[in-house]
Amino acid sequence: MLRIVAVGLLVTFVSTACGSSSDGVESVLLDEPGEYQEPGIAVNELVEGTRFETAVVRGSDGSDVNIADFLGRPMVVNFWFSACPPCKREMPAIEEAHLRYGDSVSFVGVNPVDSEKRMNDFASDIGVTYLLLSDPDSQLMVANGIAAFPTTLFIDADGVVVEQISGEVTAEMLSRTLDGLVL
């Protein structure tokens, strides 16, 4: 008896939620016409041409670090976390760029998700030697409109974001942008 009632309720729900078009194909009404739905995928704010917003974050040893202390020379800031496959794939290219341009550009990896231990262990396994910072309260991330990972910001010596790459960076992208940034 319970099965019959459940099937009856299901049929009633499907009958009211579905309609059929003139060609006999059934359709489901998902939303009212004219209503706006927020996108379900996180997107970053466009910050190119704006001043890089700073915050106090944590060093890989747990100490407070004011990222404003790194302004005054070009900087690459990469937002990442360990469970992000494209973040892991791009880290060797960022490390290679760090080794090539590190005398004139500061490289900073910012992780708002992982503990300092997890962040350090993960980066060590990959061979990362550039500066890693933890943003456990997401202050730096939010201040710069970051919502998706990985995201890399290229900042000039005046503190202006000159390029923003949302998604995985390649060695070619890094070289192209850094060659223009350090000239």
N, C-alpha and C positions, 0 to 999 in steps of 0.2 A: 504494500500500500504506500509506504514511504517513497519507494522508487517511482511510483506513478505520479505522486505529488511533485517530486523533484523534476521529473521530465516535463510535467505540465507547466511548472514555473519557468523552466528553461525555454520551452516553446513560446510562452507568453513574452518573455524577455526578448528573444530573437525576433519574434513577430513585430514587436513595437520598435526595436532598434534598427531593423533592416527594412528596406523597401525594395522595389524592383524598378528597373528602367524600362523603357519602351521595348528594348530588345530581350527582355526577360531575365537579364543578369541581375542578381541581387546585389545590393550595395549596403554599406553600413554608414550611418550618419555619425561622424566623429566629432563634429563641432558645429556650432551655429554659424551660418554665413556672416561674414563681416567681422567676426570676433578675431582679435589678434592673439596669437599664441607665442609666448617667449620661446626662443630657440632652446633646445635641450642640450646643445653642445656649448661648452664654455668657449668664449672668444676673448682675446686680449683687446684692450683699448689701444688705439693707434697713438704711440707716444713719440714717433719720429718728429724732430724739430722742437721738442719740449725739453725742459730742464729735467735731468735725472733726479728723482726724489730720493733722499737719503733717509736712513733710520739706523738705530742701534740694533745690531744683531749679535749673534754669538759666534766666537771663533771655534775652530774644531776642538779646542781644549776646554770649551765652556765659558771662556772669558767674554766680556762685553767688547764689541768692536763697533765703532762708528764708521760706517762706510763712507761718510763725507771725508774722512782722512785720506781716501784714495783719489779724490778729485785733484785736478791740477796737472794730470797727465792722461793720455788716452786710456780707456778702460773697456774691457769686454766683461759683461756680466751675464752669466748663463744660469737660468733658473731650471732646476732639475730635481729628480728624486730617484731612488734606487729601483723602484718597481716599474719605471717607465722605460720600455724597450728602446724607443728612439733616443732617449737621454743616454743610455748605455752605449748605443752605437756611435754617437757623436763624440763621446769623451776622448777617444784616442786622437781624433782630428783636432780637438781643442788643445789637448796636451802638446801635440806636434806644433801647433801655432804658438803656444806658450813658449816652447823651447826656441822657436825661431824669432819671435817678436818680444819676448819677455823683458828685454833690456829697455824697451821704450813704451811698452803697453802693460798695464796691470790686468791680470786675468783673475776673475773671481767667480767661483761656482757657489750659487746660493740654493740651499735646500730647505724648503719650508715643511717638509714631511717627516724625514727620518731623524732619529736620535743622532747625537754627535758620534756615538760609537758605530752605529750602523753606517752613517755617512762615511766615516773614516775607513772602516773595513772594506766597504764597497769600492771606494775610490782607490784604496791601496791595491786591491785585487786587479784593478784595471791599469794601475801604474800612473795615476794622476799625481802631479807634484805642484800644480797651481793652488792658490789659496782657496780653501773651502770654508764657507760660512753657513751657519744654521739660522733660519728665520722661523723659529717655532711659533711665534704669534702672527706670522704672515704680514708683519708691518711693512717690510720692504716690498713684498709682493703686491700687496693691496695699494700701496702708495704709487706704484708704477703701473697699475692696471693689468697685472698679470693674472690670467685665469686658466691658461692652458700650458702644458709642458711638452717638450722643452721650449723655452723662449730665450733668445740671446739678444742682448742690447749692446750696441757699440756706441760708446760715449766719448766725445772729444775732450780735449784738455780743459775746455770751458764748462764742462758738465752738461752738454747738450747731447741728447740721443740723436745720433746721425743715421743710424739704421737699426731696424728691429726685424728679427727673423723669428717668426712663430713656426715652430716645427724643427725638424732635424737640420743641423748645419753640416756642411761638407767641408773638406779641406780647401776646395776651390772657392767656396763662398767666403771662408775665413780669409784666405790670401787676398782675394779681390778687395774685400772691405778693408782689411788691415793695411794693404799697400796704399790705399787712398787716405787712410786715417793717420798714418805716421809720416807722410810726405811733408 
